[in-house]
Amino acid sequence: MMTAADFIRWYIQHWEGQLSLDPKDRGNWWKGQLVGSKYGITAAALSLERQNTNITAADMSNLTEDEAVSIGLSQYYHDSGMDKLPWNHVTASVLDKAWGSGPKTAIRLLQGLIGVSPDGIIGDDTVKAYQNWIQKTGEAQAAIIWAKTRENFDLSLHQPRFLKGWNNRTTSYLPDSQWWSAMT
């Protein structure tokens, strides 16, 4: 099975672009300046990783794919507590959602789905409820239910410009997708 690091690299290569300076993308702004994002990494995430609050467009431009994967592992997988969840197709899709919407948002969405107080923190109750939910529902059906949760959240953002891409990304993690087989 693909590791979390392999998966992060995979979705960077399949879903994230190079340097983006789109002024309509909120993730491209830092402290009132258009600095861009790269490989899906925003200036906020890069600032946290480098412990440098003065991120520039040049910093974003020079970000490497390896550094983006490292940020994904540290900030989105380990620091968020997602590494406490059993690694499976659904967890991978939750990690992908954390990449696009922030770890706390993805965790809250998951917690609401599995019946745990949505505090954005993965503790013992969340882990146990998640394991029970996957076991009871089955991984494939859980992935379908999670995809619907993702889609509903994305719709609530009222950003039609990005909706088709978000939907394509969400459906790419469903059981009948090419990725599902590649993940195993």
C-alpha positions as CSV (number, residue, x, y, z in Angstrom):
1,M,0.0,0.0,0.0
2,M,1.1,3.5,-0.8
3,T,2.6,5.3,2.3
4,A,1.4,8.7,3.4
5,A,4.5,10.3,1.9
6,D,4.0,8.4,-1.4
7,F,0.4,9.6,-1.4
8,I,1.3,13.2,-0.7
9,R,3.8,13.1,-3.6
10,W,1.2,11.4,-5.8
11,Y,-1.5,14.1,-5.3
12,I,1.0,16.9,-5.6
13,Q,2.0,15.5,-9.0
14,H,-1.6,14.7,-10.1
15,W,-3.6,17.6,-8.6
16,E,-1.4,20.5,-7.8
17,G,0.3,22.8,-10.2
18,Q,3.5,24.7,-10.2
19,L,3.6,28.3,-9.0
20,S,0.2,29.9,-9.0
21,L,-0.2,33.6,-8.9
22,D,-4.0,33.7,-9.4
23,P,-5.2,36.7,-7.5
24,K,-8.7,35.2,-7.1
25,D,-7.3,32.3,-5.1
26,R,-7.2,33.3,-1.4
27,G,-4.4,30.9,-0.8
28,N,-2.1,33.0,-2.9
29,W,-2.1,36.0,-0.6
30,W,0.1,36.5,2.4
31,K,0.0,39.6,4.6
32,G,-1.8,41.6,1.9
33,Q,0.7,40.6,-0.9
34,L,0.2,38.3,-3.8
35,V,3.0,35.8,-3.2
36,G,1.4,32.7,-4.8
37,S,1.3,29.1,-3.9
38,K,3.2,26.1,-5.3
39,Y,2.4,22.4,-5.2
40,G,-0.6,23.4,-3.1
41,I,1.6,24.9,-0.4
42,T,0.5,28.3,0.7
43,A,2.8,31.0,2.2
44,A,1.1,30.3,5.6
45,A,2.3,26.7,5.5
46,L,5.7,27.6,4.2
47,S,6.0,30.3,6.9
48,L,5.2,27.7,9.6
49,E,7.7,25.2,8.2
50,R,10.5,27.6,7.9
51,Q,9.7,29.6,11.0
52,N,9.9,32.7,8.8
53,T,7.0,35.2,8.7
54,N,8.5,37.1,5.8
55,I,7.6,34.7,2.9
56,T,8.0,36.3,-0.5
57,A,7.0,35.4,-4.1
58,A,10.6,34.3,-4.6
59,D,10.4,31.9,-1.6
60,M,7.2,30.4,-3.1
61,S,8.8,30.1,-6.6
62,N,11.9,28.3,-5.2
63,L,9.9,25.8,-3.2
64,T,10.8,22.2,-4.2
65,E,8.5,19.2,-4.5
66,D,10.5,17.4,-1.8
67,E,9.9,20.3,0.6
68,A,6.2,20.3,-0.2
69,V,6.0,16.6,0.6
70,S,7.9,17.2,3.8
71,I,5.4,20.0,4.7
72,G,2.6,17.7,3.9
73,L,3.9,15.0,6.2
74,S,4.7,17.3,9.1
75,Q,1.8,19.8,9.1
76,Y,-1.0,17.9,7.5
77,Y,-0.4,14.3,8.6
78,H,1.7,14.1,11.8
79,D,1.0,17.5,13.4
80,S,-2.7,17.2,12.8
81,G,-2.9,13.8,14.4
82,M,-4.1,12.1,11.2
83,D,-1.2,9.6,11.6
84,K,-3.2,8.1,14.5
85,L,-5.9,6.9,12.1
86,P,-5.5,3.6,10.4
87,W,-4.0,4.2,7.0
88,N,-6.5,3.3,4.3
89,H,-8.2,4.8,1.2
90,V,-10.6,6.9,3.3
91,T,-7.8,8.3,5.5
92,A,-5.9,9.2,2.4
93,S,-8.9,11.1,1.1
94,V,-9.2,12.9,4.4
95,L,-5.6,13.8,4.2
96,D,-6.1,15.2,0.7
97,K,-9.1,17.3,2.0
98,A,-6.8,18.6,4.8
99,W,-4.4,19.7,2.1
100,G,-7.1,21.7,0.3
101,S,-9.1,23.0,3.3
102,G,-6.8,22.8,6.3
103,P,-6.4,19.9,8.7
104,K,-8.8,21.2,11.3
105,T,-11.6,21.6,8.7
106,A,-11.0,18.1,7.3
107,I,-10.9,16.6,10.8
108,R,-14.1,18.4,11.8
109,L,-15.9,17.2,8.7
110,L,-14.8,13.6,9.5
111,Q,-15.7,13.9,13.2
112,G,-19.2,15.2,12.3
113,L,-19.6,12.2,9.9
114,I,-18.6,9.6,12.5
115,G,-20.5,11.1,15.4
116,V,-17.7,12.6,17.4
117,S,-17.8,16.2,18.7
118,P,-16.2,18.2,15.8
119,D,-13.3,19.9,17.7
120,G,-10.7,19.4,14.9
121,I,-8.5,17.3,17.2
122,I,-7.8,13.6,16.6
123,G,-7.9,12.0,20.0
124,D,-8.7,8.5,21.3
125,D,-12.5,9.0,20.8
126,T,-12.1,10.1,17.2
127,V,-9.7,7.2,16.5
128,K,-12.0,4.6,18.0
129,A,-15.2,6.0,16.3
130,Y,-13.3,6.1,13.0
131,Q,-12.1,2.5,13.3
132,N,-15.7,1.4,14.3
133,W,-17.2,3.4,11.4
134,I,-14.8,1.9,8.8
135,Q,-15.4,-1.6,10.2
136,K,-19.2,-1.3,10.3
137,T,-19.6,0.6,7.0
138,G,-16.8,-1.1,5.0
139,E,-13.9,0.9,3.4
140,A,-15.5,1.3,0.0
141,Q,-18.9,2.5,1.2
142,A,-17.1,4.7,3.8
143,A,-15.2,6.3,0.9
144,I,-18.4,7.0,-1.0
145,I,-20.0,8.6,2.1
146,W,-16.9,10.7,2.8
147,A,-16.9,11.9,-0.8
148,K,-20.4,13.2,-0.4
149,T,-19.3,15.0,2.8
150,R,-16.5,16.6,0.8
151,E,-18.8,17.6,-2.0
152,N,-21.3,19.2,0.3
153,F,-18.6,21.1,2.1
154,D,-17.2,22.3,-1.2
155,L,-20.6,23.5,-2.4
156,S,-21.0,25.5,0.9
157,L,-17.9,27.5,0.0
158,H,-19.8,29.2,-2.9
159,Q,-16.7,29.3,-5.2
160,P,-18.1,28.0,-8.5
161,R,-14.9,28.8,-10.3
162,F,-13.1,26.0,-8.4
163,L,-16.0,23.5,-7.9
164,K,-15.5,21.4,-11.0
165,G,-11.8,20.8,-10.1
166,W,-12.7,20.0,-6.5
167,N,-15.4,17.6,-7.6
168,N,-13.0,15.8,-10.0
169,R,-10.4,15.5,-7.2
170,T,-13.1,14.1,-4.8
171,T,-14.4,11.5,-7.2
172,S,-10.9,10.4,-8.1
173,Y,-10.7,8.8,-4.6
174,L,-13.8,6.6,-5.1
175,P,-13.6,2.8,-5.2
176,D,-14.0,2.5,-9.0
177,S,-11.2,5.0,-9.7
178,Q,-7.8,4.1,-11.1
179,W,-6.2,5.5,-7.9
180,W,-8.1,3.1,-5.6
181,S,-6.3,0.2,-7.2
182,A,-3.0,2.0,-7.4
183,M,-3.2,2.8,-3.6
184,T,-3.2,-0.9,-2.7
